[in-house]
Structures are given as C-alpha cells and as structure tokens.
Amino acid sequence: MNKKIIPASLAVALGMTAALTGCGGDSKGGADNKAATDNLTAPGTFPIVKNKETMKVYVVGDPNIEDLTTNDFTKFYEDKTNIHVDWTVVPQSAKEEKLQVTIAGGDLPDVFMNAGISASQLVALGSQGVFQPLNELIDKYAPHIKKVMEEAPYVKQYMYAQDGNIYGIPNVGEVVHSTMPKKMWINKAWLDKLGLQVPTTTDEFYNVLKAFKQMDPKAVPLAGANAANNEPDAFLMQSFVYYEKGNYVELNNGKVEFSASKPGYKNGLLYMRKLVQEGLLQPESFIQDRKALTALAEDPAGSRLGAATALYWGQFTIDNGPSGRYKDYVPVPVLAGPNGERFGYDRGFAPIPGAFVITKDAKDPIAAIRWLDWLYDERVGIQEGTTSSWGKEGTGWKRPAEGVMGLNGKQALVEPIVPFGTKTNIRWGQTAARFTARDVQEGGVVTKDSQLEAKLLDITNKYYKPYAAPDKRVPFMFMSGDHLTKYGDVTKNIQNTVQQFMLKFITGNLDIDKDWDKYLKELDNAGLQQYLQILQSNYDKTKK
C-alpha cells in the first residue's frame, strides 16, 4: 500500500470558499456504477468484493500507530474485505490546512476518515454535492450502523442535517471521563514536600501556586497550551461562570445567553490576570504548543511544572514514560469560586460528526459503507476476535476468564495485552471511525499495565461529576441555509474577539476595568446579537 505523507510545510493556497464554489458536481461513481456493482458480494458477507479493489482513504495520523501501510490490522482487514487501502496520512499538527488544500484542489479520496471535518464543512460540502448522502447506503448496506442509531438515538442528532440527509458518520465514544474534559492536575510530590493539600477553592489554589513559586523561583507553578483541553481558562473559568470554550454560550431557562460577557467571566479574567502578574501562571500558556508544556514536566533536571490543565496526564507528560513523572500529578476538583459556585462543563457523550465521509469521486460507495460497517460497532470485532482498536485476540488483547470483572462490575469483555497509549503496529488504535458503547468502554479488565480508564473513570466520578452543569449546555445543532454561512462567519468573529481580548486582559496589555466597555462594543461589532439569534432560532426548532 502506498502511504502519502503530506509535508507540514505545504502552504494553504486556497480556502474553503474556493472549495465550496469549485468542487460541486454530480458523483462520478455512485451505486449505479455497473462495474462496481457487479463486483460486490451479497450484503452482509465477506469478502465485500469479488475482485480486489483499491480505496483511497484520507486520515489524520495517530501518533501511537507506527505505519498504517504495514500495520497488522490493515493486512487482516484487507484479507477479510478484499479491499486494498491507499492511505493518505496527514499529521495532526497540520490537519486543518491540509484538509482545505485537498478539498480545494479537487483531487479527492474515496473516503475522508477522522480527517477533522467540521460540522459546517460537512453540511456545506454535502449540500454542494462534494460529499455523498449516505441515507440509502446505510439503510441497505450498513446493519451495524443502523443498530447503533436504534440503540443510541442521540447519535442521530450528529448525523441528520436539516435537509434530512446524512453526509457523514460520527465518531462516538461513550467514555465517561471524556464527558468532562476540562480537568486540572497538580504535582503531588511538591504538595507533599510543602505539607499542603490538594486545593478545593480558587483562594486555596492561589496560595498553593504561591508556595510553589517560593519553594523554587525557577518553577512554573501553572502552565497550559493552545491545544484541546490544555487551555488554562477552560478549567479556571468554571469557578466563575458556565464556560464552554469556543462557543461561549449557555442555556438559562430555554434562553441562549453569552457567558463571555457576564460579570462572572470578568471576575475570572481578573483572577487569571492576578496569577500572571505574580508569576504564577505562565503567560505563554495561551499560545505555546503541547510540546512546550510537556518539556516543563519532563525536564531532565527535574519537573518544573506545578499544575496543568488537561483531559489526563498524558497531555502534558509522557504517559508511561521512562521518567515516571506522569505518576506525580493528581486531580484538582472543579474549584469553588469566590461565591462558592462551581460550573463544571459536562459535554455529555459528544460524537464527532463527519468522522467518515464518502466523496463524490468514490468509485464504489457501497463497498465503502460496507467496509466501515463492520468496523463501526466495536462489539462486533470483540465477538469475532479482532478489533481495529485492540488488534487480534491473543496479540493485543485476550478474552478474560469467567468471573473476571470489568470497570462496570460486570463480566469483562477485554483484557489488554498491549496497553492503550503504547506505540505499536498491531492495531489501528483510534484511526477508524467507530462507535464505542459504554459497556465496551467499561468492560475492560484493569491490570497493572492498563489502569488508565479505571483511574479516569474514578477521578471523573469523584472530582468532576458532582459539579457538572449539563442543563446549561446548548446542544449540538447542524445549521442550514442562510444560517450556515452566517453562523460560520460570525462564530469566527466572536471567537477571535474573545480570544484576542482575553489575552490582552490577562497579560495586562489592556486594563480589564477600564477597557471592559471597549470589549463589549467589539463583541457587538463582531455580530454577537446575530450569533445569539441564530443559536436561539435553531434551538427553538429542536424543541418543537
């Protein structure tokens, strides 16, 4: 199999606007392609095709996978399906620009899988004919996907666009610890050295950070990164206001409100400004990448990092790494703010829409949807002894003995041999678009080498779920028509305004009190009222 690694230095020559206007048209393949249809086997049987076919699959690379071309599961699945995959693997760091260039260039793969396609891109390109509607393909050829839709109906919310079409299959993981991804981790070794406890309030947290700085002037008491779940504001703001970073909205008795202009948000900015002023919060935390953050924790001379925001410790240390630093960090609960309030951000089981998309140029869409269908529900692979996530039974995992319990206290389904997070070439890890049911997620045996899920489940239930505020979350909604274009533009303007002013406020380039009205005016200029009107209108439709 030929693997094409797109270089990270490739410049973005064309944006999504060009893509939308230049890539329309009817499908060149489709279910009416007689040659492809004649090559198919009966639905539900394997191999999928009689004579080997090649399918071009574009995917963002998983750093824990050595090489998809030579991967053991790749070979297994090619033998099973008779479909040869020509991979285009894009680095995580360049996924957005590479996707834009690929779509704008018009040289489309058969399939985009876990490629970082946004909800707005999915609907826009689907309605333009760049992505094929999947409704009929799912109904006729994807029994496992249909079963998931029946058993977990909330998934449909992430599938059906407002025109009634399904343009992409979502990636779904019923993972409890991911429902509350905005967590904080603190260096327990430093706490013990100073005789301190894990803080539970913003005042206690401030005092702990001060103690860290006094202990070692070279220490970085608190740091983060400009990466998902590593942003310091995403955790700290939960002590002042309901805070969904990126959208900055909340529900209040059925009304969509903007949280990043409320008094609580302003108080959160003042708190972070104080931390930066006193050298307790690294100002680069809002612009540096995750590598720079990890370098603080993994400094060969000794960790320089007191605390960090992350979904789990592997996002700022080397999980299972030789230094063992990942063991030093323990969770900090959602901190009680000045008024004792906690607004824990609970996103629920949040599928990623558009994780599997069939393009207009796909030579054999039926084969493509059947190729995904077997992969989609992980319970199927476990039953048959091979899964994309774990690989073959006996190599990546084994079937637990009778009476061995999983995380959920029921008979375990899987006992890992090669722990999650280990770089290997025996499986696909998180490469495939898939549905991981909660019984599968919590059906793994907890071993000495594989305690990640057990720890995170326990930590989430103990330190974060008690403070969750799921009723404040505005649900996921596909936009359509005029709202689609307007929402994308105004959202970008709002996000840029919030981020730019937040940085200036926190670093002291603007005075929070004196320049607050200027900030509010810029939000209005960015289209705040239109933004809220679009969200309210679409939310009201979902309630009818």
Stockholm file with secondary structure:
# STOCKHOLM 1.0

chainA/1-544         MNKKIIPASLAVALGMTAALTGCGGDSKGGADNKAATDNLTAPGTFPIVKNKETMKVYVVGDPNIEDLTTNDFTKFYEDKTNIHVDWTVVPQSAKEEKLQVTIAGGDLPDVFMNAGISASQLVALGSQGVFQPLNELIDKYAPHIKKVMEEAPYVKQYMYAQDGNIYGIPNVGEVVHSTMPKKMWINKAWLDKLGLQVPTTTDEFYNVLKAFKQMDPKAVPLAGANAANNEPDAFLMQSFVYYEKGNYVELNNGKVEFSASKPGYKNGLLYMRKLVQEGLLQPESFIQDRKALTALAEDPAGSRLGAATALYWGQFTIDNGPSGRYKDYVPVPVLAGPNGERFGYDRGFAPIPGAFVITKDAKDPIAAIRWLDWLYDERVGIQEGTTSSWGKEGTGWKRPAEGVMGLNGKQALVEPIVPFGTKTNIRWGQTAARFTARDVQEGGVVTKDSQLEAKLLDITNKYYKPYAAPDKRVPFMFMSGDHLTKYGDVTKNIQNTVQQFMLKFITGNLDIDKDWDKYLKELDNAGLQQYLQILQSNYDKTKK
#=GR chainA/1-544 SS CCCEECCTTCCCCSCHHHHHHHSCSCCSSCTTCHHHHHHBCCTTCSSSBSSCEEEEEEEECCTTBSCTTTCHHHHHHHHHHCEEEEEEEECGGGHHHHHHHHHHHCCCCSEEESCCCCHHHHHHHHHTTSBCCCHHHHHHHCHHHHHHHHHCGGGGGGTBCTTSCBCCEEEEECCHHHHSCCEEEEEHHHHHHHTCCCCCBHHHHHHHHHHHHHHCTTCEEEECCSSTTTCHHHHHGGGTSCCCTTTCEEEETTEEEEGGGSHHHHHHHHHHHHHHHTTSBCGGGGTSCHHHHHHHHTCTTCCCEEEEEESSGGGTSCTTCTTCGGGGEEEECCCBCTTSCCCBCCCCSCCEEEEEEEBTTCSCHHHHHHHHHHHHBHHHHHHHTEETTTEEBTTTEECCCTTCBCTTSSBCSBEESSCTTCCBSSSCTTCSCCEECHHHHTCBCCBTTBCHHHHHHHHIIIIIGGGBCGGGCCCCCCCCHHHHHHHHHHHHHHHHHHHHHHHHHHHTSSCTTTTHHHHHHHHHHHTHHHHHHHHHHHHHHHHC
#=GC SS_cons         CCCEECCTTCCCCSCHHHHHHHSCSCCSSCTTCHHHHHHBCCTTCSSSBSSCEEEEEEEECCTTBSCTTTCHHHHHHHHHHCEEEEEEEECGGGHHHHHHHHHHHCCCCSEEESCCCCHHHHHHHHHTTSBCCCHHHHHHHCHHHHHHHHHCGGGGGGTBCTTSCBCCEEEEECCHHHHSCCEEEEEHHHHHHHTCCCCCBHHHHHHHHHHHHHHCTTCEEEECCSSTTTCHHHHHGGGTSCCCTTTCEEEETTEEEEGGGSHHHHHHHHHHHHHHHTTSBCGGGGTSCHHHHHHHHTCTTCCCEEEEEESSGGGTSCTTCTTCGGGGEEEECCCBCTTSCCCBCCCCSCCEEEEEEEBTTCSCHHHHHHHHHHHHBHHHHHHHTEETTTEEBTTTEECCCTTCBCTTSSBCSBEESSCTTCCBSSSCTTCSCCEECHHHHTCBCCBTTBCHHHHHHHHIIIIIGGGBCGGGCCCCCCCCHHHHHHHHHHHHHHHHHHHHHHHHHHHTSSCTTTTHHHHHHHHHHHTHHHHHHHHHHHHHHHHC
//
